[in-house]
Amino acid sequence: MIEDKLLIWRFKCGSKDALRKIYEKYSGFLLFLATAFLNDVNAAEDVVHDFFVSFAQSGRNLKLDGNFKWYLATCVLNRARDRIRTKQLETVTLDEANSIYCDVDEPLLVAVCNEQLQQLAAAMNQIPYEQREVILLHIKGQMKFKQIAKVQNVSIKTVQSRYSYGLDKLRSSMKCCEMEK
């Protein structure tokens, strides 16, 4: 936290090195979140890149209250939402998307991992967007419900309900996938 405050201060003073360190520290996390939301690595890279370009240009005007990491995550997620809303998202094949997450060397394990990821991606696409967002932010983004409530501008109870309902729908979708085999 202190490191972030120092980086922010140096960045606001015009330090390119501070911007580089912020990018190095958080770009992987932000890319991970954007990819989880968009299901497209290329679109996620575009969103993160566009964010950092605008972030670099508006450095002196940065006003930050709270956690810097979640501020960055909120900005990137808002851009990802905008991208989804404007339907600028190009789809990729499931094999391309799965190659991001399946990090094993044995061919049999790769095949099993890819099949499970395809089932999970299909199940995730069947649940409402708000529930999917809460699940991704909580599980993949490691955000607490309170932080998600701030990002989504809803109550904590609403976030908890979305999470619970979303998981229930995922479980039933995954059970259906197993029964079809």
C-alpha positions as CSV (number, residue, x, y, z in Angstrom):
1,M,0.0,0.0,0.0
2,I,2.8,2.4,0.8
3,E,4.6,1.4,-2.3
4,D,1.5,2.2,-4.3
5,K,1.1,5.6,-2.7
6,L,4.7,6.4,-3.6
7,L,4.2,5.2,-7.1
8,I,1.1,7.3,-7.5
9,W,2.8,10.4,-6.1
10,R,5.8,9.9,-8.5
11,F,3.4,9.2,-11.4
12,K,1.4,12.4,-10.7
13,C,4.7,14.3,-10.7
14,G,5.4,13.1,-14.2
15,S,7.7,10.1,-13.6
16,K,7.6,7.7,-16.6
17,D,9.5,5.2,-14.5
18,A,6.6,5.2,-12.0
19,L,4.1,4.6,-14.8
20,R,6.2,1.7,-16.1
21,K,6.3,0.2,-12.6
22,I,2.6,0.5,-12.2
23,Y,2.1,-1.2,-15.6
24,E,4.5,-4.0,-14.7
25,K,2.9,-4.5,-11.3
26,Y,-0.7,-4.6,-12.4
27,S,-1.0,-5.3,-16.1
28,G,-1.1,-9.1,-15.6
29,F,-3.8,-8.9,-13.1
30,L,-5.8,-6.4,-15.2
31,L,-5.4,-8.6,-18.3
32,F,-6.5,-11.6,-16.4
33,L,-9.7,-9.8,-15.3
34,A,-10.4,-8.4,-18.7
35,T,-9.9,-11.8,-20.4
36,A,-12.2,-13.5,-17.9
37,F,-14.9,-10.9,-18.7
38,L,-14.5,-10.8,-22.5
39,N,-13.5,-14.4,-23.2
40,D,-11.1,-12.9,-25.7
41,V,-7.4,-12.3,-25.1
42,N,-7.0,-9.9,-28.0
43,A,-10.0,-7.8,-26.9
44,A,-8.7,-7.9,-23.3
45,E,-5.3,-6.7,-24.4
46,D,-6.9,-3.9,-26.3
47,V,-9.0,-2.8,-23.3
48,V,-6.0,-2.9,-20.9
49,H,-3.8,-1.1,-23.4
50,D,-6.4,1.6,-24.0
51,F,-6.9,2.0,-20.3
52,F,-3.1,2.6,-19.7
53,V,-2.9,5.1,-22.6
54,S,-5.7,7.2,-21.1
55,F,-4.3,6.6,-17.6
56,A,-0.9,7.9,-18.7
57,Q,-2.5,11.0,-20.3
58,S,-4.5,11.9,-17.2
59,G,-1.9,11.3,-14.5
60,R,-1.8,14.7,-13.0
61,N,-5.6,14.7,-12.6
62,L,-5.7,11.4,-10.7
63,K,-7.8,11.6,-7.5
64,L,-7.8,8.4,-5.6
65,D,-9.7,7.4,-2.5
66,G,-9.2,3.8,-1.5
67,N,-7.3,0.8,-2.8
68,F,-5.2,1.5,-6.0
69,K,-5.5,-2.0,-7.3
70,W,-9.3,-2.0,-7.2
71,Y,-9.4,1.5,-8.7
72,L,-7.4,0.1,-11.7
73,A,-9.6,-3.0,-11.8
74,T,-12.8,-0.9,-11.8
75,C,-11.5,1.3,-14.6
76,V,-10.6,-1.8,-16.7
77,L,-13.9,-3.5,-16.0
78,N,-15.8,-0.4,-17.0
79,R,-14.0,-0.4,-20.3
80,A,-14.7,-4.1,-20.7
81,R,-18.4,-3.5,-20.0
82,D,-18.4,-0.7,-22.6
83,R,-16.8,-3.0,-25.1
84,I,-19.5,-5.6,-24.5
85,R,-22.2,-3.0,-24.7
86,T,-21.1,-1.6,-28.0
87,K,-20.7,-5.1,-29.4
88,Q,-17.2,-4.5,-30.7
89,L,-16.1,-7.8,-29.3
90,E,-14.9,-10.3,-31.8
91,T,-15.3,-13.9,-30.8
92,V,-12.5,-16.5,-30.7
93,T,-12.7,-20.2,-30.8
94,L,-12.8,-22.1,-27.6
95,D,-9.4,-23.7,-28.3
96,E,-7.8,-20.2,-28.4
97,A,-9.5,-19.2,-25.2
98,N,-8.7,-22.5,-23.4
99,S,-5.0,-22.2,-24.3
100,I,-4.8,-19.3,-21.9
101,Y,-5.9,-21.2,-18.8
102,C,-4.8,-24.8,-19.5
103,D,-1.2,-24.9,-18.4
104,V,-0.3,-28.6,-18.5
105,D,2.2,-30.6,-20.7
106,E,0.7,-34.1,-21.0
107,P,-1.6,-34.5,-24.0
108,L,-4.3,-36.4,-22.1
109,L,-4.4,-33.8,-19.4
110,V,-4.6,-31.0,-22.0
111,A,-7.6,-32.8,-23.6
112,V,-9.4,-33.2,-20.3
113,C,-8.6,-29.6,-19.3
114,N,-9.8,-28.2,-22.6
115,E,-13.1,-30.2,-22.4
116,Q,-13.7,-29.0,-18.8
117,L,-13.0,-25.4,-19.8
118,Q,-15.4,-25.7,-22.7
119,Q,-18.1,-27.0,-20.4
120,L,-17.4,-24.2,-17.9
121,A,-17.4,-21.5,-20.5
122,A,-20.7,-22.7,-21.9
123,A,-22.2,-22.8,-18.4
124,M,-20.8,-19.3,-17.6
125,N,-22.4,-18.0,-20.8
126,Q,-25.8,-19.3,-19.6
127,I,-26.0,-17.3,-16.4
128,P,-27.0,-13.6,-16.3
129,Y,-24.2,-11.1,-16.9
130,E,-24.4,-9.5,-13.4
131,Q,-24.1,-12.9,-11.7
132,R,-21.2,-13.9,-14.0
133,E,-19.4,-10.7,-13.1
134,V,-19.8,-11.2,-9.4
135,I,-18.5,-14.8,-9.7
136,L,-15.5,-13.7,-11.8
137,L,-14.6,-10.8,-9.5
138,H,-14.9,-12.8,-6.4
139,I,-13.2,-16.0,-7.5
140,K,-10.7,-14.9,-10.2
141,G,-10.3,-11.3,-9.1
142,Q,-10.1,-12.2,-5.4
143,M,-12.3,-9.3,-4.6
144,K,-14.4,-9.2,-1.4
145,F,-18.2,-8.7,-1.7
146,K,-17.9,-5.2,-0.3
147,Q,-15.4,-4.2,-3.0
148,I,-17.7,-5.8,-5.7
149,A,-20.6,-3.9,-4.3
150,K,-18.7,-0.6,-4.8
151,V,-17.7,-1.6,-8.4
152,Q,-21.3,-2.6,-9.3
153,N,-22.9,0.3,-7.3
154,V,-25.2,-2.1,-5.5
155,S,-25.7,-3.4,-1.9
156,I,-23.6,-6.1,-0.5
157,K,-26.7,-8.3,-0.1
158,T,-27.4,-7.9,-3.8
159,V,-23.8,-9.0,-4.6
160,Q,-24.1,-12.0,-2.2
161,S,-27.4,-13.0,-3.9
162,R,-26.0,-12.7,-7.4
163,Y,-23.0,-14.8,-6.3
164,S,-25.2,-17.5,-4.7
165,Y,-27.7,-17.6,-7.6
166,G,-24.9,-17.7,-10.1
167,L,-23.2,-20.6,-8.4
168,D,-26.4,-22.5,-8.2
169,K,-27.0,-22.0,-11.9
170,L,-23.4,-23.0,-12.7
171,R,-23.8,-26.2,-10.6
172,S,-27.0,-27.2,-12.4
173,S,-25.5,-26.4,-15.8
174,M,-22.4,-28.5,-15.1
175,K,-24.6,-31.4,-13.8
176,C,-26.5,-31.3,-17.1
177,C,-23.2,-31.4,-19.0
178,E,-22.1,-34.5,-17.1
179,M,-25.5,-36.2,-17.7
180,E,-25.2,-35.7,-21.4
181,K,-21.9,-37.7,-21.5
